[in-house]
Every structure is written in C-alpha cells, then in structure tokens.
Amino acid sequence: MWCSRTALGRLRRIAPCTVTGFHRAMSTLPKVYVTRKVPPDGLDILRESGQVQFEMWDSDEPVPRVELLKKVKGCDGILCVLTEKIDAQLLEAAGPNLKVVSTMSVGFDHLSLDDLKKRGIRVGYTPDVLTDCVAELTVALLLATSRRLIEATHEAKTGGWGTWRTSWLCGHELANSTVGILGLGRIGVAIAERLKPFKVKKFIYTDVEQRPELANMIEAEYVSFDDMAKQSDFLAVCCALTPETHGICNWNLFSKMKKNAIFINTSRGGVVNQEDLYEALSTGLIAGAGLDVTTPEPLPTHHPLFTLKNCGKHPHVPNLYNFLLLQEHKRMIQIYLSIKKKKHWTPLTFIV
Ligand SMILES: O=C(O)C(=O)CO
C-alpha cells in the first residue's frame, strides 16, 4: 500500500477524507519504492515529509525479481540495496517517471550506471557510512586468519589440544611485516591506520593510478601489481568491483605471493577467482585467507572453500550502523528534493 501520513492528515483537514479524494491527492505525489525493510527512523522521514508516497518491501529477505519489476512500474524514485540489480530490464519496467535511484550501499556494482546515465536518472549511494566498520572487520579477519583463531578454537573444543607445543598454531606476525592494499581509498587508509600500531614495517598499495594524498596519510608506497604480490605479507583487497577488477585476484596474483602471505577480501567476491584461491590455499601456495565476501552470496555450504582450515569465511556482514541512518535520511531527502526541484541536486553523493 502506498502511504504518506502527512498527506493524509492534510487532506483530512481540507476535506473529511473520502477514499477517492485521498487517492486522488496521493496520486499526485511522487512515488518511491523501497526495496527492503529500512530502519523505522528513515521511514518516518519519508512518511512525515508529505512530499512522497512510498511502498516498502517489508522484509529482511530480498524482494523477488518478478515482484520488483511489478512494483517499480511508474515510480519516481527507487531506494534499493545491493541485492537488487538495477539494469536495463528494471529501468524499462519502471518506465519514464523514474528520476532517481538511491542505493543504501557503498558498492554500486549492482547498478548499471551506463543505462541509468542514458536515461538521465540520478543515482545516489552511501559512501563513508561503513569506513570504520569495514576497517575494523578487515583487521579482525586479518588477525583471526593470521593468528589462526578459528582453527585454534576448534582444536581446543575437539580434543586437539594435547600438550603445549613450541610452534603449534603460531600463525604469522604483523610486526615487521609489509601490508599491501589493493585499491587505496577511504577504507584502505582506515585499515592501515588501525594496523600501524601493530608495528607494521611498510604499507604498499597498487591502484589504477597513484593516490598521493591518501598514500601520504599512511606513508604508503605505490608499487606495481606484481610487486605488491611479491612483497606483501598481508594483502587486503579494498577495490571496487568493476569490469577491470573482475577476477583480478587469480592464479597470476597468488602464484607470485609469499608462502606465508595472508589474503583478506572485504570488498566484493567478484574480484577473486575462487577456484584459483582454493588451489592456492590447498596447495600451501599462500598461508591463509579471510573472506567477508564471496561469489555467490551466500556461499553454498558444500563449497570447497569451506573444507579448508586456512580459509576464514564471514557472511558479508552489512556493517551499516548508526551513522548509516543519518546518511540514509539525507539520501531520502535527496530523493524528494531531486524529484521536486528538478534542477537542485544536493551534491552529496550522486554518482551520475
Ligand atoms: O555497502 C556495501 O557496499 C556493502 O557491501 C555493505 O556490506
């Protein structure tokens, strides 16, 4: 059901509400389809704005594609999350009213930017909302993997803990290590800032181009892709998933890495060739991997990666906490602003 509490209130003041009158007034308001249950505060802003009517897929599970294609028909705005593919088919289904798409995510590989651009649809996203959370999670995965915490807990629980042994489950040390960052942005910097107190010797990074401003913040050296592979004791993948980065972490990378190297991916599963990673981990080409993201998600429980002791898997935890709410509220406000005053684009985080 499409709702706007304020519109209903206003209408009641003007004329004791008839269902038809209400519907007529409602039908003039821009429609926003919200593809997933969002925090109640965010919805209140939509409700109380009186400037849009919205409908929400009120579930923690993704809206089925067929339903989504029906629901977006005639919408002015779509607020989506990363499970919804916003592609040519969906834009066609939405029709010519659609003016703005806003995704509650930092990654935007689920949006077909070319198709959105072609249709002049503005796109908002929520960068920055999870920089600290992802950095913390990356450090947690890195330590859990390098210090073999999951394995060690399993051994302790299942009787593997015999006597004290000199190098049993020792893992790998961050002190004096070289940490490589693949794709230096806000998150890469935040990871390095957190790792520095662990006495890392050197930060290196590679990217499509040098990023001196960010690199200076963490005294990171720009190196080629191959040099990053060869030098890193720990490698954190922080790049966006694009056609250029798709499958970039493959045999070519793993075969150049050190035997003691730890590979951590908290960006997108698509940047990794998982067959190659499995091979690299199972043959001892690299020491371990910690993955928050995989292809597909969820990773089927029978996937070979789950059989490996040296591969920590984490179920792409959203990492979107309080700060997200603030950002997301702004995003929703942007939706009405952009729909109402066609020329006024709040320059916060529009992608196209
Ligand atoms: O916002 C994103 O892109 C995420 O991956 C959240 O987990």
PDBQT file of the ligand as one rigid body, heavy atoms in Angstrom, charges set to zero:
ROOT
HETATM    1  O1  LIG A 401      27.518  -1.172   1.328  1.00  0.00    +0.000 OA
HETATM    2  C1  LIG A 401      28.132  -2.085   0.768  1.00  0.00    +0.000 C 
HETATM    3  O2  LIG A 401      28.585  -1.959  -0.388  1.00  0.00    +0.000 OA
HETATM    4  C2  LIG A 401      28.321  -3.339   1.468  1.00  0.00    +0.000 C 
HETATM    5  O3  LIG A 401      28.950  -4.226   0.948  1.00  0.00    +0.000 OA
HETATM    6  C3  LIG A 401      27.702  -3.500   2.824  1.00  0.00    +0.000 C 
HETATM    7  O4  LIG A 401      28.095  -4.658   3.437  1.00  0.00    +0.000 OA
ENDROOT
TORSDOF 0
